[in-house]
């Protein structure tokens, strides 16, 4: 059953970092969304900024950054006809594996087999990742998580969607909800409704749904599957301090 993602997010004050990938109602575009949230000052002190083919995180106020570990990374990179989106520096790991021409097909899953969840006990935050074929709109999602909070056991799950339907997508996040420690996401990605062709309108609806206190930044990319061209939208809660 498809759910309304806006309602789901509005009813969950801390899903953490989330990825949603799917097709627009026309089926002519792939839509990608990625957001970050934060409870600590250090986590909230971030903005998305553009880089070639994607985005990076950076400190909104560098003077207030206490620990860049797990905070600064490239959430989105573009490699040929593939968009890579993740919640950590595994974006680069996936890009590096997929660019190895000597090993065709040795990519997404193999790259994530070299990684584990974040070393931020007791939360052991999962790593969530996605790749999108910008020609067909097919995609994969992955989560690397601990086994019920046991740091000695990593679990790796990959979900493949080779024939996505128009007007729907799938959503996965790092956390199930708020808590101490924060419970990891459980189960398959949620099947959700994609109701917009326009990335600006889609971003606006998602941003409004996210918890006002905890939301930090949101990225949306709409890909024209016929041309592989795309439009990116970034919304930041905080303004970067000019150096």
Secondary structure as UniProt FT lines:
FT   HELIX           5..10
FT   STRAND          18..23
FT   TURN            25..26
FT   STRAND          29..37
FT   HELIX           41..44
FT   STRAND          46..51
FT   TURN            52..53
FT   STRAND          54..59
FT   HELIX           62..64
FT   TURN            69..71
FT   STRAND          76..79
FT   TURN            80..81
FT   STRAND          82..86
FT   HELIX           90..98
FT   TURN            101..102
FT   TURN            104..105
FT   HELIX           108..112
FT   TURN            113..114
FT   TURN            121..122
FT   STRAND          127..133
FT   TURN            134..136
FT   STRAND          139..147
FT   TURN            148..149
FT   STRAND          150..161
FT   TURN            162..163
FT   STRAND          168..173
FT   STRAND          190..193
FT   HELIX           199..209
FT   TURN            212..214
FT   STRAND          215..224
FT   TURN            225..227
FT   STRAND          230..236
//
